[in-house]
Amino acid sequence: MEMGFAKRYSRLIRFVLYCFAGAVVGVTWSQYLRAHNQGTTSHTWREFVLKQTHAGFPPGILISLVLLCLFSLYWEAAAKNSSEAKSREPSWSRAIHVTLVSVGQFLMLLPVPGLRQRFIPDHGAIVAVGVLLEFSFLAFAIWARQLLGRNWSGAVTTKVDHELIRSGPYQFVRHPIYSGMLGAYASLALVSGEVHALVGFILTCLAYWRKIRQEEEVLGALFGPAYGEYKADVSAVIPGLL
């Protein structure tokens, strides 16, 4: 019953994200069509982009929002292929992680009054690099997820016939999915460039730091000395650093 609650809570959060994304994209598209109907010059387009940027939903943020939603849809579909769990973390612990990550995501995406000061310059090249990095990090996380296969779980879990994977991205970091996610969130903060996104990124770092500590304890107990050797050889999330 506990896991049923955790799944329902996670799905509710994703549903809210999808609705938010749909509303933002829909409203922005309707505003663009209205601006386009008033004139087709580049001047109109520049005015439209500036208006959206002032409102907090410039093109970079909209692209990031769509990327996160597509990634979330893939993640939900891939979760159906997981093997049976032998043990898993309590639902309240899973709910803490989902809440921290979700609040962090919304802080990175939403223009929060009072936190809209910039911590990096507003420049198109920076936004473009941020979007490209975000896509790359999400692709890295998907690569790691596919290699993990049926061993994967959203919660901290041990699986039936659980394997210690050390190939692919797991030869560079012990938690490549989290490396990919945190890299994508850092890129999103770069795309935004505003303080509220930086606060959101810090929240997601806290969420994954907590989850990594839990997983390290579980995997150490499950694999014993083999996992100790793996920890000694491979960094957790940043090769050679952390």
C-alpha positions as CSV (number, residue, x, y, z in Angstrom):
1,M,0.0,0.0,0.0
2,E,2.9,2.3,0.8
3,M,4.3,1.9,-2.7
4,G,0.9,2.6,-4.2
5,F,0.9,6.0,-2.4
6,A,4.4,6.8,-3.7
7,K,3.5,5.9,-7.3
8,R,0.3,8.0,-7.1
9,Y,2.2,10.9,-5.6
10,S,4.9,10.8,-8.3
11,R,2.2,10.5,-11.1
12,L,0.4,13.5,-9.6
13,I,3.5,15.6,-9.7
14,R,4.2,14.6,-13.3
15,F,0.6,15.3,-14.3
16,V,0.9,18.8,-12.8
17,L,4.2,19.3,-14.8
18,Y,2.5,18.2,-18.0
19,C,-0.5,20.5,-17.4
20,F,1.8,23.4,-16.6
21,A,3.8,22.7,-19.8
22,G,0.7,22.5,-21.9
23,A,-0.7,25.7,-20.5
24,V,2.6,27.7,-21.0
25,V,3.2,26.4,-24.5
26,G,-0.5,26.9,-25.5
27,V,-0.6,30.5,-24.2
28,T,2.7,31.4,-25.8
29,W,1.7,29.9,-29.1
30,S,-1.6,31.8,-29.1
31,Q,0.3,35.0,-28.3
32,Y,2.6,34.4,-31.1
33,L,-0.2,33.8,-33.6
34,R,-1.8,37.1,-32.4
35,A,1.5,38.9,-32.9
36,H,1.9,37.3,-36.3
37,N,-1.5,38.3,-37.4
38,Q,-0.7,41.9,-36.6
39,G,2.4,41.9,-38.8
40,T,5.0,39.6,-40.3
41,T,8.1,41.7,-40.0
42,S,11.1,40.7,-37.9
43,H,10.4,43.7,-35.8
44,T,7.2,42.0,-34.7
45,W,9.1,38.8,-33.9
46,R,11.7,40.7,-31.8
47,E,9.0,42.4,-29.9
48,F,7.3,39.1,-29.2
49,V,10.5,37.4,-28.0
50,L,11.3,40.4,-25.7
51,K,7.7,40.3,-24.3
52,Q,8.0,36.6,-23.5
53,T,11.5,37.1,-22.0
54,H,10.1,39.8,-19.7
55,A,7.3,37.5,-18.7
56,G,9.8,34.8,-17.8
57,F,9.1,32.3,-20.6
58,P,11.7,33.0,-23.3
59,P,12.3,30.5,-26.1
60,G,15.1,28.7,-24.1
61,I,12.8,28.0,-21.2
62,L,10.0,26.8,-23.4
63,I,12.4,24.4,-25.2
64,S,13.7,23.2,-21.8
65,L,10.1,22.7,-20.6
66,V,9.3,20.5,-23.6
67,L,12.5,18.5,-23.2
68,L,11.7,17.8,-19.5
69,C,8.2,16.7,-20.4
70,L,9.4,14.4,-23.2
71,F,12.1,12.9,-20.9
72,S,9.5,12.4,-18.1
73,L,7.2,10.5,-20.6
74,Y,10.1,8.3,-21.7
75,W,11.0,7.6,-18.0
76,E,7.5,6.6,-17.1
77,A,7.2,4.2,-20.1
78,A,10.6,2.7,-19.3
79,A,9.7,2.1,-15.7
80,K,7.3,-0.6,-16.7
81,N,10.2,-2.9,-17.6
82,S,11.7,-3.0,-14.1
83,S,12.1,-6.3,-12.3
84,E,10.4,-7.3,-9.1
85,A,11.7,-5.5,-6.0
86,K,13.1,-7.4,-2.9
87,S,13.1,-4.3,-0.7
88,R,12.6,-0.6,-1.2
89,E,12.7,2.7,0.7
90,P,9.6,3.8,2.7
91,S,7.0,5.9,0.7
92,W,7.6,8.9,2.9
93,S,11.3,8.9,2.0
94,R,10.4,8.6,-1.7
95,A,7.9,11.5,-1.3
96,I,10.6,13.7,0.1
97,H,12.8,13.1,-2.9
98,V,10.0,13.7,-5.4
99,T,8.9,16.9,-3.6
100,L,12.4,18.3,-3.5
101,V,13.1,17.6,-7.2
102,S,9.6,18.8,-8.3
103,V,9.9,22.1,-6.3
104,G,13.4,22.5,-7.8
105,Q,12.1,22.0,-11.3
106,F,9.3,24.6,-10.9
107,L,11.7,27.1,-9.4
108,M,14.0,26.7,-12.4
109,L,11.1,27.1,-14.9
110,L,8.9,29.7,-13.2
111,P,9.7,33.4,-13.0
112,V,9.6,33.9,-9.2
113,P,9.0,37.5,-8.2
114,G,11.8,38.9,-6.0
115,L,14.2,36.2,-7.4
116,R,14.5,37.4,-11.0
117,Q,18.0,39.0,-10.6
118,R,20.5,37.5,-13.0
119,F,23.6,35.6,-11.9
120,I,24.9,35.3,-15.5
121,P,24.4,37.7,-18.5
122,D,21.4,37.4,-20.7
123,H,23.0,36.3,-24.0
124,G,21.6,34.2,-26.8
125,A,24.9,32.2,-27.1
126,I,24.7,31.2,-23.4
127,V,21.1,30.1,-23.8
128,A,21.9,28.1,-26.9
129,V,24.8,26.3,-25.1
130,G,22.6,25.7,-22.1
131,V,19.9,24.0,-24.2
132,L,22.5,21.9,-26.1
133,L,24.0,20.8,-22.8
134,E,20.6,20.0,-21.3
135,F,19.8,17.8,-24.3
136,S,23.2,16.1,-24.0
137,F,22.9,15.4,-20.3
138,L,19.3,14.0,-20.7
139,A,20.6,11.7,-23.5
140,F,23.4,10.6,-21.1
141,A,20.9,9.7,-18.4
142,I,18.8,7.8,-20.9
143,W,21.9,5.8,-22.0
144,A,22.6,4.9,-18.4
145,R,18.9,4.0,-17.8
146,Q,18.9,1.6,-20.8
147,L,22.1,-0.1,-19.7
148,L,20.8,-0.5,-16.2
149,G,17.7,-2.3,-17.6
150,R,15.5,-4.2,-15.2
151,N,17.8,-3.2,-12.3
152,W,16.4,0.3,-12.4
153,S,13.9,1.8,-9.9
154,G,12.7,5.3,-9.1
155,A,12.9,4.5,-5.4
156,V,16.0,3.3,-3.5
157,T,15.5,-0.5,-4.1
158,T,17.1,-3.9,-4.3
159,K,15.9,-6.1,-7.1
160,V,15.5,-9.8,-7.6
161,D,18.8,-11.0,-9.2
162,H,20.2,-7.4,-8.8
163,E,23.5,-6.9,-10.8
164,L,26.3,-4.5,-10.2
165,I,26.8,-2.7,-13.6
166,R,30.2,-1.4,-14.3
167,S,30.2,-0.9,-18.1
168,G,29.2,2.0,-20.3
169,P,28.7,5.2,-18.4
170,Y,29.0,3.2,-15.1
171,Q,32.8,3.0,-15.8
172,F,33.0,6.8,-15.5
173,V,30.7,7.5,-12.5
174,R,28.8,5.3,-10.1
175,H,25.5,7.2,-10.6
176,P,25.4,8.3,-14.2
177,I,21.6,8.8,-14.2
178,Y,22.0,11.3,-11.4
179,S,25.0,12.9,-13.2
180,G,22.8,13.3,-16.3
181,M,19.9,14.7,-14.3
182,L,22.0,17.2,-12.3
183,G,23.9,18.2,-15.5
184,A,20.5,18.9,-17.2
185,Y,19.3,20.9,-14.2
186,A,22.5,22.9,-14.1
187,S,22.1,23.6,-17.9
188,L,18.5,24.7,-17.2
189,A,19.7,27.1,-14.6
190,L,22.2,28.4,-17.2
191,V,19.4,28.8,-19.7
192,S,17.3,30.8,-17.2
193,G,20.2,32.8,-15.8
194,E,18.0,34.1,-12.9
195,V,18.4,33.5,-9.2
196,H,15.2,31.5,-8.8
197,A,16.7,28.9,-11.2
198,L,19.9,28.7,-9.1
199,V,17.8,28.1,-5.9
200,G,15.9,25.3,-7.8
201,F,19.2,23.7,-8.8
202,I,20.4,23.7,-5.3
203,L,17.3,22.0,-4.2
204,T,17.7,19.2,-6.8
205,C,21.4,18.8,-5.7
206,L,20.1,18.3,-2.1
207,A,17.6,15.8,-3.3
208,Y,20.1,13.7,-5.2
209,W,22.8,14.0,-2.5
210,R,20.3,12.5,-0.1
211,K,19.4,9.7,-2.5
212,I,23.0,8.9,-3.4
213,R,23.8,8.4,0.3
214,Q,20.8,6.1,0.7
215,E,21.8,4.1,-2.4
216,E,25.4,3.8,-1.4
217,E,24.4,2.2,1.9
218,V,22.0,-0.2,0.3
219,L,24.4,-1.2,-2.5
220,G,27.3,-1.6,-0.1
221,A,25.2,-4.0,2.0
222,L,24.1,-5.9,-1.1
223,F,27.4,-6.3,-2.9
224,G,29.9,-6.1,-0.1
225,P,33.6,-5.8,-0.9
226,A,32.8,-5.6,-4.6
227,Y,31.0,-2.4,-4.2
228,G,33.8,-1.1,-1.9
229,E,36.3,-1.7,-4.7
230,Y,34.0,0.0,-7.2
231,K,33.7,3.1,-4.9
232,A,37.5,3.2,-4.7
233,D,37.9,3.1,-8.4
234,V,35.0,5.3,-9.7
235,S,33.7,8.7,-8.7
236,A,30.1,9.1,-7.7
237,V,28.8,11.8,-10.1
238,I,31.7,13.8,-11.5
239,P,34.7,11.9,-12.9
240,G,37.8,12.5,-10.9
241,L,36.1,15.1,-8.6
242,L,33.1,13.9,-6.7
